[in-house]
């Protein structure tokens, strides 16, 4: 009998396309939970990589441990401040 409800092709038994196949129901809760955990893990990994890369862009290559003197030296080297201002600010930073 073709297209019946038994074990024939197109039927709803174990051999057909119904609930008895290899879908999520065949594996119980693990068939539903494991893909969710995997998907959430992929999303969290993507967020971690994105935030790590974006924080490096915002520091402009200075790093987390750059002090005021390093920034002052860079500004002086780029010509943003003159020698007198550099010396004055350098003394202020060393005095604190």
Secondary structure, 3 states (H helix, E strand, C coil): CCCCCCCCCCCCCCCCCCCCCCCHHHHCCHHHHHHHHHHHHHHHHHHHHHHHHHHHHHCCCCCCCCCHHHHHHHHHHHCCCCHHHHHHHHHHHHHC
